Each structure stands twice: as structure tokens, then as C-alpha cells.
Amino acid sequence: MTQRRLAEVAAKVGVSEATVSRVLNGKPGVSDATRSAVLTALDVLGYERPTQLRGERARLVGLVLPELQNPIFPAFADVVGNALAQRGFTPVLCTRTAGGVTEADYLELLFEQHVSGVVFAGGQYAQADASHEHYRQMTRRKLPAVLVNAAIEDLGFPRVSCDDAVAVEQAFGHLVALGHVRIGAVLGPSDHMPSRRKLTALTSCAGAAGVELFEEHAMFSLEGGQAAATRLLNRGVTAILCASDPLALGAVRAVRRHGLKVPHDVSVVGYDDSPLMTCTEPPLTTVRQPIEAMGRAAVELLANQISGTPVPDEELLFEPELVVRSSTAPAPR
């Protein structure tokens, strides 16, 4: 290895070039943690490992996210990245882009990098109508993986989810207690599994409370939320429940464009409690996903699979929490 590359690896790990050299030449006197860090740095910087060290799997873990526009995903990447680093793994972040690299393409790249495992959040496993062949390929290759939030059945990977039914019960109960009887819901696309779960719970809550429920489906974006909320306002709702915070911010914008005020005329509830939702105008009432606990559980399930420990196949459900701020108020008289 050239002197420049040695220096680059040493700088990345924060050790001396002599230490890097000892690791590469298989010399004693280097701790396992340092050795592992140097080998990981080689992988990350795209350098070949010396032949005698190639037998060891790279300590890389893929973290596949749908996008970074919704602040909940960078926040989740932060939790998972820290939990992986504490266990000596290096995360490789992959985010899908419209018309760009697909989830299946990323998986091919991760296979080539010999990753030890993959954590998926909000992936195609949550869309009933999407292609799922790349997950079956992972099963055939016995690549450890964890799926975060509701997936289609039969994929056979451990799952860590926020309990959509409880989230809906909390938010819907809050609006009913405020006297709302015409409640709208802005959900994700109709084949989106977490949205389907929310709709099932919403229908049952509305039936039990004897209130009218109106639903609209949208792409997960501010613009999607605004368009769907506009349709709901035309149907005369006084409260709007949304399946994400960006959708809720779109709904707030729709209410204003309608010449109405939040929460005086229309109450709005989000979902996620992503960073900065206290800073919106008005601060957003939303359902908090416990991403810290979920992210740590996902990494623990993955680390156990990598080390060969059996993990439960059933879904781990985490309890969300309604955070009441200023975007909800009693129904207008």
C-alpha cells in the first residue's frame, strides 16, 4: 500500500501509520477493536484488503431509507448509525431517489460490498403492489436483515414496528374528545401497509364513536398532503389526521389557502413527531414514534442474526405517544 493510502487510513481511524502497517502485515500488538476499525476503514475507502485478511466479512451494514426529505428518516439514521458504531459496525447509507437508484440496485451494491446485514426503513416491503423479489434474493443468500414498520406478510425477516392501531386510537380519541364529528384522514398510497393498518383502526374507532370519517390517499409529501386536505375541506371536515408530519404541514397550508385558521376552524394532527415540529406555526399536535427504542431494537436483532443467534420472526410492536401542542382545539360551534 502506498504511503498516501496508509496516511489516509490512519487519519480515518485516528491511529498512527505504523499501527495500520502492523494490521496489514498481520503483526501482533494491536487490539482487536483497532484491527477491526482499520479493516473497516479499508472497506469504506474502497481499498482492497490484503489477501490474507480477506476471509473476514466486512463489518459494514446497509441502512436503506426511502428519502431524507421527511426529517424522521435522518433522525432514524442517526439512532441506527450510533447503535451500529457502538457494536463495531459501519453504516452504509442508501436513499432511494425518484427515477434514480432503486432499492434492488442498492441491494446489488451492498452484496458487492459484502455487507454483514441490512436495516430497512420505509422500504418496498411496505408497499403491497411493489416488487419484492430482491428481499427473496436476500433470503436465498442468507443475508441478515431487519424491516422497520409494517411489512407485507411472508417475507420472513424480523420486524420492528410502531403500533399503528394504538397511534390512531390516541389521535382519534383526542379529536373526538374535542367534539369533532366530521374527521378526515390523509393516508399514504392505498397499497402502503402502515396506512392500511391505520385505516382499519380509523374505521373501527369512527364506528365505535359514531362520527363520520372521510379518507384521502396521497404521496408522502407536503404537496400531497395539501392536495388531499383540500379535497377533505371541500367535504366539510373540522379535523384532519395525517399519516406523517410533512402531510400534516401540507394540510395546515391547505386550511390557510381555504381562508381558514388552524386550530380555530380546523384541527390538524401529524404522525412521527419528527424534529422541528415544535417550531411550526402553530406547533404541531402529533403522534410520536419511539424511534430511539425502535432503532436500538432493530440493531440488536441484526447483530444477533450476524452472530448466529436465533431471533424471533414475529413483529415487535412499539407504543407510540400522542404529543398535544397547538394545532388541535375544540370543534367550531
Secondary structure in CASP SS format (residue, H / E / C, confidence):
PFRMAT SS
TARGET T0000
AUTHOR 0000-0000-0000
METHOD secondary structure of the structure
MODEL  1
M C 1.00
T C 1.00
Q H 1.00
R H 1.00
R H 1.00
L H 1.00
A H 1.00
E H 1.00
V H 1.00
A H 1.00
A H 1.00
K H 1.00
V H 1.00
G C 1.00
V C 1.00
S C 1.00
E H 1.00
A H 1.00
T H 1.00
V H 1.00
S H 1.00
R H 1.00
V H 1.00
L H 1.00
N C 1.00
G C 1.00
K C 1.00
P C 1.00
G C 1.00
V C 1.00
S C 1.00
D H 1.00
A H 1.00
T H 1.00
R H 1.00
S H 1.00
A H 1.00
V H 1.00
L H 1.00
T H 1.00
A H 1.00
L H 1.00
D H 1.00
V H 1.00
L H 1.00
G C 1.00
Y C 1.00
E C 1.00
R C 1.00
P C 1.00
T H 1.00
Q H 1.00
L H 1.00
R C 1.00
G C 1.00
E C 1.00
R C 1.00
A C 1.00
R C 1.00
L E 1.00
V E 1.00
G E 1.00
L E 1.00
V E 1.00
L E 1.00
P C 1.00
E C 1.00
L C 1.00
Q C 1.00
N C 1.00
P C 1.00
I H 1.00
F H 1.00
P H 1.00
A H 1.00
F H 1.00
A H 1.00
D H 1.00
V H 1.00
V H 1.00
G H 1.00
N H 1.00
A H 1.00
L H 1.00
A H 1.00
Q H 1.00
R C 1.00
G C 1.00
F C 1.00
T E 1.00
P E 1.00
V E 1.00
L E 1.00
C E 1.00
T E 1.00
R C 1.00
T C 1.00
A C 1.00
G C 1.00
G C 1.00
V C 1.00
T C 1.00
E H 1.00
A H 1.00
D H 1.00
Y H 1.00
L H 1.00
E H 1.00
L H 1.00
L H 1.00
F H 1.00
E H 1.00
Q C 1.00
H C 1.00
V C 1.00
S C 1.00
G E 1.00
V E 1.00
V E 1.00
F E 1.00
A E 1.00
G C 1.00
G C 1.00
Q H 1.00
Y H 1.00
A H 1.00
Q E 1.00
A C 1.00
D C 1.00
A C 1.00
S C 1.00
H C 1.00
E H 1.00
H H 1.00
Y H 1.00
R H 1.00
Q H 1.00
M H 1.00
T H 1.00
R H 1.00
R C 1.00
K C 1.00
L C 1.00
P C 1.00
A E 1.00
V E 1.00
L E 1.00
V E 1.00
N C 1.00
A C 1.00
A C 1.00
I C 1.00
E C 1.00
D C 1.00
L C 1.00
G C 1.00
F C 1.00
P C 1.00
R E 1.00
V E 1.00
S E 1.00
C E 1.00
D C 1.00
D H 1.00
A H 1.00
V H 1.00
A H 1.00
V H 1.00
E H 1.00
Q H 1.00
A H 1.00
F H 1.00
G H 1.00
H H 1.00
L H 1.00
V H 1.00
A H 1.00
L C 1.00
G C 1.00
H C 1.00
V C 1.00
R E 1.00
I E 1.00
G E 1.00
A E 1.00
V E 1.00
L E 1.00
G C 1.00
P C 1.00
S C 1.00
D C 1.00
H E 1.00
M H 1.00
P H 1.00
S H 1.00
R H 1.00
R H 1.00
K H 1.00
L H 1.00
T H 1.00
A H 1.00
L H 1.00
T H 1.00
S H 1.00
C H 1.00
A H 1.00
G H 1.00
A H 1.00
A H 1.00
G C 1.00
V C 1.00
E E 1.00
L E 1.00
F E 1.00
E E 1.00
E E 1.00
H E 1.00
A C 1.00
M C 1.00
F C 1.00
S C 1.00
L H 1.00
E H 1.00
G H 1.00
G H 1.00
Q H 1.00
A H 1.00
A H 1.00
A H 1.00
T H 1.00
R H 1.00
L H 1.00
L H 1.00
N H 1.00
R C 1.00
G C 1.00
V C 1.00
T C 1.00
A E 1.00
I E 1.00
L E 1.00
C E 1.00
A C 1.00
S C 1.00
D H 1.00
P H 1.00
L H 1.00
A H 1.00
L H 1.00
G H 1.00
A H 1.00
V H 1.00
R H 1.00
A H 1.00
V H 1.00
R H 1.00
R H 1.00
H C 1.00
G C 1.00
L C 1.00
K C 1.00
V C 1.00
P C 1.00
H C 1.00
D C 1.00
V C 1.00
S E 1.00
V E 1.00
V E 1.00
G E 1.00
Y E 1.00
D E 1.00
D C 1.00
S C 1.00
P C 1.00
L C 1.00
M C 1.00
T C 1.00
C C 1.00
T C 1.00
E C 1.00
P C 1.00
P C 1.00
L C 1.00
T E 1.00
T E 1.00
V E 1.00
R E 1.00
Q C 1.00
P C 1.00
I H 1.00
E H 1.00
A H 1.00
M H 1.00
G H 1.00
R H 1.00
A H 1.00
A H 1.00
V H 1.00
E H 1.00
L H 1.00
L H 1.00
A H 1.00
N H 1.00
Q H 1.00
I H 1.00
S C 1.00
G C 1.00
T C 1.00
P C 1.00
V C 1.00
P C 1.00
D C 1.00
E C 1.00
E E 1.00
L E 1.00
L E 1.00
F E 1.00
E C 1.00
P C 1.00
E E 1.00
L E 1.00
V E 1.00
V C 1.00
R C 1.00
S C 1.00
S C 1.00
T C 1.00
A C 1.00
P C 1.00
A C 1.00
P C 1.00
R C 1.00
END
